[in-house]
Structure formats: structure tokens, C-alpha cells
Amino acid sequence: MPDVKMNYDMMEEMSRAFSDGANQMEEVAKSMQNVAKLLEDGALLGLAGDRLVDVMRNKHIPKCLGLKSKLEELSGDILGALTDERDGDKEAASRFK
């Protein structure tokens, strides 16, 4: 079995990138919610406004929040793998002392 080599700094950077992406998705969802509120308050009246608000609230915002959740999960998975690999390296190194 080949040795596993991990670039810990790159893994931390990747985890941060996923976490930052999750934060950005949350901001996008909040912005869409604000736009939907403006539309409801009279910025776009009638059927077109109603449909746009419906699509934003029932499709786009939930999709953004779902993506946010997945990005958070990926960030946690990478941190978990990083921790496991570091612990394994420490344990293996301690056997040779």
C-alpha cells in the first residue's frame, strides 16, 4: 500500500475556502430575502412580482441554504481528515522514539 502524503496547509486552506463559500451562500440567501421583501412591499406589483417572490423564496433561497449546508459539511470533513491524519502521523512517529 502506498504511503499517504497530505499537505496540511493546503487542506486547511481548502477547508477555509469551503467555509467562506458557505458564508457567502448565507449572504446571498439574505440578500434574496431582502429583495423578495422589497418586491412584496410594492417594488413589483401584480402577477410578475408575486411569481418572482415565490420563485426566490421557494426555490432559490432554499437551494442557496442547501449549498451552504453542503459546503459546511465539506469543510468539516476536511478538518476531520486533517485531524485524523495528523494524529496518525504523531502516533506513528512516537513508535520510533
Helices and strands as residue ranges (DSSP letters): H 8-38, I 39-43, H 47-55, I 56-60, H 61-94
